[in-house]
Amino acid sequence: ELPIVNLKGEATDHDTARKAFNKAVEKLGLAGTKFDAKGNCHEAKDEKTGDLFSFDCSYNNLELSFGKEQSLVTVNDRFKEYIKLFNTELRKDDHIITGFGVQPYYNKCRQDYIESGRYKMLEGYLRKDREWKSYEGFHNFPGFGTFASSTQVQIDVRQDELIDTLNTFSLLEPLKSIIFANSMLSDDLPHLLCSRDMLWEYSTHGINRHNIGSYETVPQTIDEVVDYISSLSAFCCERDDKYIFFYPVPFAEYVKKGTLQGEYYHDGSYHQTSFEPLVKDIDHLRSYKFLDITKRGTIEYRSLCAQPLDQAFAGIAFQTGLVAKLPKLDEILRNDKVIYGHGYSAHELRDLFNRDSLPGFVDPEALRKLLMKITALSYDGLLSRGFGEEKLLLPMCEREDILVSPSRRRINMLRQGHDLTDVIHAYAAV
């Protein structure tokens, strides 16, 4: 997911975004698969590769989803081709796709969701923060889906490796934030280098804490995994081509309910409706966890902000290489004393490391060595896969300081006298 930025420093022009999308779809011969209420195509598919072009929530955000592949190099090559095609069109109207986890002009952009059943359902659900209660409270950005962009990868996992993968990668989450933070709400919360966690956790998605973030208690058996999935809250379903949203209910309780009340969007407004819960509604059970177990037999790794485009696949490669070296990664993290052993859980450390300064108990030099050790392990894992993917990790290996995430680099560039447009162009280079 990547922001489409207006180089004039204004709101993204949705007509410009749609025009570039349509041109790219036409040149590549893709087939339109989804259309909004006004007939605008917002999703198109390449039947040969399985790649999807779409807008994520809003015409501010372009999403590129790729079909199954063994090699990340193959996907990255197609990614660069697509970006060059889109940006050739967008630059004609002073727009550009660039690599940020939050749209740089988020406060100026339109925050209305695409007028389709699913996206208007999501908008209605998130805007219930004005009516519903949460023990944790809500932030003031219910439109965040229109300006937040992230990077996800799904990697096959065998059942006998599932528990070990969840445990080990849960311990890795704080370190990923240090390296890849790139979602600054600079006008509102400049101390947060990575705001993406907060945006999900303190929205209506976070009413049930099991639906978002990290595993504070990681399942230790397959039965516990099933119980955990049952504890996730349902908040939407589909009836007669209508997407209905409702106050979230843990799925194990949901299927035992009688009639429930919900709302759906139609013809410009939301309407009340009653419906009966069905077991098949599990197809709409959506988790926004950092490590999401999917029905495809994969784990979806979804805690990364979108990255500068010349490093778009660095985070994906980093995780893929470590999957290939899971036992060694587990040994490193289990024995770590740099960030662990100071009284903080992985979840608490991730929150601390999302901020603009390291906590006092962390030795920066020791942390740097730990990150370099884990990055080298990932590099070896990519080498062992034999697809040449290790080159995707080079932008990280070549950083002058591995502690300088894209957010920190942005801050440094601005302090050195560059303006935000310079950063936008730098992060758009492929």
C-alpha positions in Angstrom: 0.0 0.0 0.0 1.5 3.4 -1.0 0.3 7.0 -0.8 -0.4 9.0 -4.0 0.9 12.5 -3.1 0.1 15.8 -4.6 3.4 17.6 -5.2 1.7 21.0 -4.7 1.4 20.1 -1.1 -2.4 19.8 -1.3 -4.9 17.0 -1.1 -4.5 14.1 -3.5 -6.8 14.7 -6.5 -8.9 11.7 -6.8 -9.6 12.2 -10.5 -5.9 12.3 -11.2 -5.4 9.1 -9.2 -8.2 7.3 -11.1 -6.9 8.6 -14.5 -3.4 7.2 -13.8 -4.9 3.9 -12.6 -7.1 3.5 -15.7 -4.1 4.3 -18.0 -2.0 1.6 -16.3 -4.8 -0.9 -16.4 -5.3 -0.2 -20.1 -1.6 -0.5 -21.0 -1.1 -3.7 -19.1 -4.4 -5.3 -20.3 -5.8 -5.9 -16.9 -9.4 -6.8 -16.3 -11.6 -4.5 -14.1 -13.0 -6.6 -11.2 -14.5 -4.0 -8.8 -16.3 -0.7 -9.4 -17.6 2.0 -7.0 -21.1 3.3 -7.0 -20.3 5.8 -9.8 -18.8 3.1 -12.0 -15.2 3.9 -11.3 -12.9 0.9 -11.4 -11.0 0.5 -8.1 -9.6 -3.0 -8.6 -8.2 -4.8 -11.7 -6.5 -8.1 -12.1 -3.8 -9.6 -14.2 -5.1 -13.1 -14.9 -1.6 -14.5 -15.9 0.3 -13.4 -12.7 -2.6 -13.1 -10.3 -1.4 -9.5 -9.5 -4.1 -7.0 -8.4 -4.1 -3.3 -8.7 -6.5 -1.6 -6.3 -7.1 1.4 -4.2 -7.0 0.7 -0.5 -9.9 2.3 1.3 -9.5 5.6 -0.6 -8.3 7.0 -3.9 -5.4 8.4 -1.8 -3.8 5.0 -1.6 -2.7 2.6 -4.3 -2.4 -1.1 -3.3 -0.3 -3.6 -5.4 -1.1 -7.2 -4.5 1.0 -9.9 -6.1 0.2 -13.5 -7.0 2.0 -16.5 -5.5 5.7 -16.6 -6.2 8.7 -18.5 -4.9 11.1 -15.6 -5.5 10.8 -12.1 -4.1 13.1 -10.9 -6.9 10.5 -11.8 -9.5 7.9 -9.8 -7.6 10.2 -6.8 -7.0 11.0 -6.6 -10.7 7.2 -6.4 -11.5 6.8 -3.9 -8.7 9.4 -1.5 -10.2 7.8 -1.8 -13.6 4.4 -1.0 -12.2 5.6 2.0 -10.2 7.4 3.5 -13.2 4.3 3.1 -15.2 2.1 4.8 -12.6 4.5 7.6 -11.8 4.9 8.4 -15.5 1.2 9.1 -15.6 0.9 10.8 -12.2 3.8 13.2 -12.8 1.9 14.7 -15.7 -0.5 16.1 -13.1 2.0 16.9 -10.4 1.4 13.8 -8.4 3.6 10.9 -7.4 3.6 7.5 -5.6 6.1 7.6 -2.8 7.1 5.4 0.1 5.6 6.5 3.4 3.5 4.7 6.0 1.3 7.8 6.4 0.4 10.1 3.6 2.7 13.2 4.1 -0.3 15.6 3.6 -2.7 13.4 5.6 -4.4 16.4 7.3 -5.2 18.0 3.9 -6.4 14.9 2.1 -10.0 13.8 1.7 -10.9 11.2 4.3 -14.0 9.7 2.6 -13.8 6.0 1.8 -14.4 4.5 -1.6 -18.1 4.2 -2.3 -18.4 0.4 -2.3 -20.1 -2.0 0.1 -17.0 -3.2 1.9 -15.2 0.1 2.2 -18.3 2.1 3.3 -18.9 -0.7 5.8 -15.4 -0.1 7.1 -15.9 3.6 7.3 -19.1 3.3 9.2 -17.6 0.9 11.6 -14.5 3.1 12.3 -16.6 6.2 12.7 -18.6 4.5 15.5 -15.9 5.7 17.8 -18.2 8.7 18.4 -20.9 6.4 19.9 -19.2 3.3 21.2 -17.1 2.9 24.3 -13.6 1.3 24.7 -11.7 0.7 27.9 -8.6 2.0 26.2 -10.2 5.0 24.6 -10.1 6.0 20.9 -7.8 8.3 19.0 -9.0 11.2 16.8 -8.3 9.7 13.4 -11.3 7.5 12.4 -10.4 8.2 8.7 -6.9 6.7 9.1 -7.7 4.0 6.5 -7.6 6.7 3.9 -4.1 7.9 4.7 -2.2 4.9 6.3 -0.2 2.5 4.1 1.6 -0.7 5.2 3.5 -3.6 3.7 2.4 -7.2 4.2 3.8 -10.6 3.0 2.2 -14.0 3.3 4.6 -16.9 3.8 3.6 -20.6 3.8 3.8 -22.2 7.2 3.6 -25.9 8.1 1.4 -26.8 11.0 4.4 -28.2 12.9 6.2 -24.9 12.6 3.3 -22.6 13.4 3.7 -22.3 17.1 7.5 -21.8 16.9 7.0 -19.1 14.2 4.4 -17.2 16.3 6.6 -17.3 19.4 9.8 -16.3 17.7 8.5 -13.6 15.5 6.5 -12.1 18.4 9.8 -11.5 20.1 11.2 -9.8 16.9 8.4 -7.2 16.7 10.1 -4.5 18.8 13.3 -4.7 16.7 11.3 -4.4 13.4 9.9 -1.1 14.6 13.4 0.3 15.2 14.5 -0.5 11.6 11.3 0.1 9.6 9.4 2.9 11.4 7.9 5.1 8.7 4.5 6.4 9.7 4.7 9.8 11.3 1.7 11.9 12.1 4.0 14.9 12.0 1.3 17.6 12.5 -0.3 15.9 15.6 2.0 13.3 17.2 5.6 14.1 16.1 7.1 12.0 18.9 5.7 8.8 17.2 8.0 7.5 14.5 5.7 4.6 13.9 2.0 5.5 14.5 0.5 2.5 12.6 0.2 0.4 15.8 -1.7 3.2 17.6 -4.0 3.8 14.6 -5.3 0.3 14.7 -5.2 -0.4 18.4 -7.0 2.8 19.5 -9.7 2.5 16.8 -12.9 0.4 17.0 -10.7 -2.5 15.7 -9.1 -2.4 19.2 -12.3 -2.8 21.2 -11.2 -6.5 21.4 -7.4 -6.4 22.0 -7.1 -9.9 20.5 -8.1 -8.5 17.0 -5.0 -6.2 16.8 -1.3 -5.9 17.5 1.0 -8.5 19.0 0.2 -11.7 20.9 0.6 -10.7 24.5 0.2 -14.4 25.3 1.3 -16.5 22.4 -0.7 -19.8 21.8 1.4 -22.8 22.7 -0.6 -25.6 21.1 -2.9 -25.9 18.0 -5.9 -26.1 20.4 -4.9 -22.8 21.9 -4.6 -21.3 18.4 -8.2 -22.5 17.7 -9.3 -20.9 21.0 -7.5 -17.7 20.1 -9.2 -17.5 16.7 -12.5 -18.1 18.5 -11.8 -15.2 20.8 -11.4 -12.8 17.9 -14.4 -10.5 17.4 -16.7 -10.6 14.4 -17.8 -7.1 13.4 -19.1 -7.5 9.9 -21.0 -10.0 7.7 -22.7 -10.1 4.3 -26.3 -10.6 3.6 -28.0 -10.2 0.1 -25.0 -8.3 -1.2 -25.1 -5.9 1.7 -22.0 -5.5 4.0 -23.3 -5.2 7.5 -21.3 -3.9 10.5 -22.1 -4.2 14.2 -20.6 -3.8 17.6 -17.8 -6.4 17.8 -18.6 -9.8 19.4 -16.1 -12.6 20.1 -16.8 -15.3 17.5 -17.4 -18.1 20.0 -20.2 -15.9 21.5 -21.3 -14.5 18.2 -22.5 -17.9 16.7 -24.6 -18.5 19.8 -26.5 -15.2 19.5 -30.0 -14.8 18.3 -30.9 -11.7 16.3 -28.3 -8.9 16.2 -28.6 -5.3 15.1 -26.3 -3.8 12.5 -26.0 -1.2 9.8 -25.2 -1.2 6.1 -24.5 1.5 3.6 -26.8 2.1 0.6 -27.5 5.0 -1.7 -25.6 7.6 0.2 -26.6 6.7 3.8 -26.4 4.0 6.5 -29.5 1.9 7.3 -30.4 -0.2 10.4 -31.0 -3.9 9.9 -31.5 -7.1 11.9 -29.8 -10.4 11.0 -29.1 -13.9 12.4 -25.5 -14.9 13.0 -24.2 -17.8 10.9 -21.2 -20.1 11.3 -20.2 -19.2 7.7 -19.7 -15.6 8.8 -16.2 -16.8 9.9 -15.3 -16.0 6.3 -15.6 -12.3 7.3 -13.7 -12.7 10.6 -10.9 -10.2 10.2 -7.8 -10.0 12.3 -5.4 -7.0 12.2 -2.7 -8.8 14.2 1.0 -8.4 13.4 1.1 -12.2 12.7 -2.2 -13.2 11.2 -3.0 -16.9 10.6 -4.8 -17.2 7.3 -7.1 -19.8 5.7 -4.5 -20.0 2.9 -2.1 -21.9 5.1 0.1 -18.9 5.6 1.1 -16.4 8.2 0.6 -12.9 7.1 3.3 -10.6 8.5 1.6 -7.2 8.7 3.5 -5.0 11.2 5.6 -3.0 8.7 4.9 0.5 7.5 5.3 1.1 3.8 8.9 1.8 3.0 10.8 4.1 0.6 10.4 2.6 -2.8 14.0 1.6 -3.3 13.7 -0.4 -0.1 10.1 -1.5 -0.7 11.0 -5.2 -0.4 13.7 -4.9 2.2 11.4 -5.6 5.1 9.7 -8.4 3.3 13.1 -9.9 2.5 14.3 -9.4 6.1 11.4 -11.5 7.4 11.6 -14.1 4.7 15.3 -14.7 5.3 14.6 -15.1 9.1 11.8 -17.6 8.4 14.5 -19.8 6.7 16.7 -19.5 9.9 13.9 -19.8 12.5 15.8 -22.0 15.1 18.9 -19.7 15.1 16.7 -16.6 15.3 14.8 -18.1 18.3 18.1 -18.8 20.0 19.3 -15.2 19.6 16.1 -13.7 20.9 15.6 -16.1 23.8 19.1 -15.4 25.1 19.0 -11.6 24.4 19.8 -9.2 27.3 19.9 -6.0 25.2 16.2 -5.4 25.1 14.8 -8.3 27.1 15.2 -9.0 30.8 14.5 -5.4 31.8 10.9 -6.0 33.0 9.2 -5.3 29.6 7.2 -7.6 27.4 7.6 -7.7 23.6 4.3 -5.7 23.3 5.6 -3.0 25.7 8.9 -2.8 24.0 7.3 -2.3 20.6 5.4 0.6 22.0 8.5 2.1 23.5 10.5 1.7 20.3 7.8 3.3 18.2 8.8 6.6 19.8 11.5 9.2 18.9 14.0 8.3 21.6 15.2 4.9 22.9 14.4 4.0 26.5 17.2 4.6 29.0 17.9 0.9 29.8 18.9 0.2 26.1 22.6 0.6 25.1 22.5 1.9 21.6 25.8 0.3 20.6 24.7 -3.1 21.9 21.4 -2.7 20.1 23.2 -1.8 16.9 25.2 -5.0 17.2 22.1 -7.1 17.9 20.4 -5.7 14.8 23.4 -6.3 12.6 23.6 -9.9 13.8 20.0 -10.5 13.0 20.3 -8.8 9.6 23.3 -11.0 8.8 21.2 -14.0 9.8 18.5 -12.9 7.5 21.0 -12.4 4.7 22.3 -16.0 5.2 18.7 -17.3 5.1 18.0 -15.6 1.8 21.3 -17.0 0.4 20.1 -20.5 1.4 16.8 -20.0 -0.5 18.9 -19.7 -3.7 16.8 -17.1 -5.5 19.2 -14.1 -5.3 16.9 -12.4 -2.8 19.7 -11.3 -0.6 20.2 -8.3 -2.9 16.9 -6.9 -1.7 18.4 -6.7 1.8 21.4 -4.6 0.7 19.7 -1.2 1.3 19.5 -2.1 4.9 23.1 -3.5 5.0 24.4 -0.4 3.4 22.7 2.1 5.8 25.3 4.2 7.6 23.5 3.4 10.8 21.0 0.5 11.1 19.2 2.4 13.8 18.2 5.1 11.3 14.7 4.1 10.2 13.0 5.9 7.4 11.2 8.1 10.0 14.6 9.1 11.5 16.1 9.7 8.1 13.1 12.0 7.3 13.7 14.0 10.5 17.5 14.2 9.7 16.8 15.4 6.1 14.5 18.1 7.4 17.0 19.2 10.0 19.7 19.4 7.3 17.6 22.0 5.4 15.7 19.8 3.0 12.0 20.4 2.7 9.3 17.8 2.7 9.1 17.7 -1.1 12.8 16.6 -1.2 11.9 13.7 1.2 8.9 12.8 -1.0 11.1 12.6 -4.1 13.9 10.7 -2.3 11.4 8.1 -1.0 9.8 7.8 -4.5 13.1 6.7 -6.2 13.1 3.1 -7.4 
